[in-house]
Amino acid sequence: MLDEVIFFDTLRQGLWISVIISLPILTAALITGVSIGLVQALTSIQEMTLTFVPKLAAIVIVFWMSMGFMTQTLVSFFHNRIVPLIIGG
């Protein structure tokens, strides 16, 4: 019973870490997509690459800017949660 609780708690924390890590990229994609969609609706330009290229550029820029945060968060989770479970502590 205790092993199941530890497993599910670790799984829950891992899923929460993945949500936190993905938030900056998803937010950038959402804001870029909505703003490009608004421009397309105002100008009646319906070009598919017009939404894809700026969204991809925004995602790459935000990923590059938040890479340190993502790495630090994952390393911290690994050292504080996973390694003690592997060691048995």
N, C-alpha and C positions, 0 to 999 in steps of 0.2 A: 504493500500500500504506500509506504513512504517513497519507494523508488518511482512509483507512478506520479506522485505529487511533485517530486523533484523534476522528473522528465517533462511534465506538462507545464510547470512553472518556467523551466528553461526554454521550452518551445514558445510560450507566451512572450517571454522577454525577447527572444530572437525575432519573433514577428513584429513586436513593437519597435525594435531597433531598425528593422527593415522599413517600417513605415516612416520613422524619423529620418532615415538616410535618403529615402526617395522623395520626401516632401519638397526640397528645393528644386529638383528637376521637374517634378510634376507641376509645381506652381509656375515655373517659367514656361512650360509647355502650354498650360492653361491660359495664362495671361497673353502670351504671344498669339495663340490660336484665336482667342476672343477678339483681340485688337485687330488682327488681320481679317477675321470674319466681318468685323464692323466696317473696316475699310472696303472690303469687297461688296458688302451690302449697300454702302453709300455710293460706290462708283459703278456698280453693276458689272464688275469684272469678275468672271468666274473661272479663273485659271487655277488648276490644282497645284502646280509648282509654286505658286505665289504663297500658299499656306505651308507647304512642306519645307522649303529652303529656309525661311526665317525661323520657323519652329526648330528645325535641326540646328541652326546656328545658335539660337538661344539656349538650347539644351546643352550643346557642347561648351559654350561659355560658362554656364552655371555649373556644369560638371567640373570643369577645370578650376573654377573658383572655390568650389566646395569639396574638392578632393581631399584636402587635409582634414576637414571636419569628418568626412565619411571614414577615412582611414583611422583617425583617432577613436571614433565611436566603435568601430568594429574591433580594433585592437583592445580597447578597454573592456568591451564585452567578453572577448576571448580570454583575456588575462584574469578578469574578475569573476567570471562565471564558468567558462568551459574548462580552463586548466585545473581549477580546484576539483571539478567533477572527475576529470581524468586521473588526477593524483589520488583522489579518494577522500578529500578533506571536507 
